[in-house]
Amino acid sequence: MLARRFAVVLAVLASAPTLAVPAMGAHARPQVRLLAASTTVKVFTFGKGPVYLDLGTYIGVDGAPLRVDVQRPDYTSPVGAELVLGNGDRVAVPPGLLNGWRGLAHMVEIKVFRSGTQIHDRTFTFCPNSYDVQRIDADGPFDPTYPQDCEGNPFTLGTVWGIDRGWAANALGYGATMNLAKGWYRMQVSITPAYRSLLDIADADASVSLRVHVLKGGGCTDLCPVGAGHALAALGRRPTSAPTDTTPDPATLPDLVPLPAWGIQLDRFKQRDVLTFGATVWDAGPSSLIVEGYRQPNSDTMQAYEYFTRNGKVVGRAPVGTFEFDRRPGHEHWHFEQFARYRLLDAQQQNVVRSQKEGFCLAATDAIDLLRSDALWRPDSLGFSQCAGPTNLWIRETLPTGWGDTYQQSLPGQAFDMTKIPNGTYYIEITANPTGLLYESDTGNDRQLRMVVLHGKPGHRWISVPPWEGIDA
């Protein structure tokens, strides 16, 4: 039902006579407009919660694509953004219009009227990289080319937001909600004045008026909204056969770089003090990390091979270890065991505790620097990649250039047990490629430390974590 509803939205948008596209060469700026699939909309309440405003409103782009480069030169500088025009010129986006890495702040406004009286006026952040994109004509690319979300790891340096020419993104892609009783309303959805000025949007193209009927939903089935955590399924395209190469050209290799531990906290769990943290390793390129496994007969083991690419084409491969199938409840997928290692070190940087985290399911989870040369803006899958199941004969796991893979060390054995460890200064060590089996363009940056200081008395322990290059994560 949901898929059909979006198909109808697409059909309405594609057939609307007001969506004629001017010639591409005629405009350096994107021609941005607010679109509505229908001027009458039904939305539903479920229980006592707020109403999810699935209004079918989209921000469409004709002429040149809408592209915004978002970056910071270092970790002590604020996040900035530039609008990139079709002729290559750049226009600075005022700092007040950015909601960090999450998108364009206060770009979409909704005014709600009932019986002629305004009862709500709210603004929302707009993410051009919405998971819900719609094709509005046949002049743009066949598939969207920009990333699929607006998110940032604490250590992200650069990303890109955009809408291709001939495409539109859901104006409320993050999911707008309001507390509304059942009944009829009029809603005015608008692009706010600051963005009308920045993007040169005519008033007539910046606002739509809707009649909205709030109804009681019958249960969270096919009418439920699709959350922003939606991810593409991995396509599973298999690289072509390649010769074995144990001395590959560095230009065909990834560069795995661990970031400092983040999201660090001390939890009390079953009378024990447990240090939990997030660990991210990212690929700085120039090539993506591609690891394939081929199953050995009657075995829960696959021989793993790293593939080397140049200009998107496979030019070689080499053995780099194994995949192991983890049959424990909650896992039940293939793990690559040579990706990373986590340890707690003392003030002299000697080992105190090693995390029992030993298996990894490689995937693009965090955009770290999508403005890096050869970064892949829209990987085949976000979140878990093809970690597969017990009947697989083959598997591929990837970490594209510009992306990081994050693991939260909160499970027993993966977090550090601090119960009997004395107060003092320690370091969380994150090491990429700890066995040295993976091929990289640079192995000199495979280790990263983050200082933590343990305080307090038994049963009432706490930690302090100094910022790292200005980042307090």
Secondary structure, 3 states (H helix, E strand, C coil): CHHHHHHHHHHHHHHCHHHCCCCHHHCCCEEEEEEECCCEEEEEECCCCCEECCCCEEEEEEECCEEEEEECCCCCCCCEEEEECCCCCEEECCHHHECCCCCEEEEEEEEEEECCEEEEEEEEEECCCCCCEEECCCCCCCCCCCCCCCCCCCCCCEEEEEECCCEEEECCCCCCEECCCCEEEEEEEEECHHHHHHHCCCHHHCEEEEEEEEEECCCCCCCCCCCCCCCCCCCCCCCCCCCECCCCCHHHCCCEEECCCEEEEEEEECCEEEEEEEEEEEECCCCCEEEEEEECCCCCEEEEEEEEEECCEEEEEEEEEEEEEECCCCCCEEEECCCEEEEEECCCCCEEEECCCCCECCCCCEECECCCCCCCCCCCCCCCCCCCCCCCCEEEEEECCCEEEEEEECCCCCCEECCCCCCEEEEEEEEECCCCCCCCCCCCCCEEEEEEEEEEECCEEEEECCCECCECC
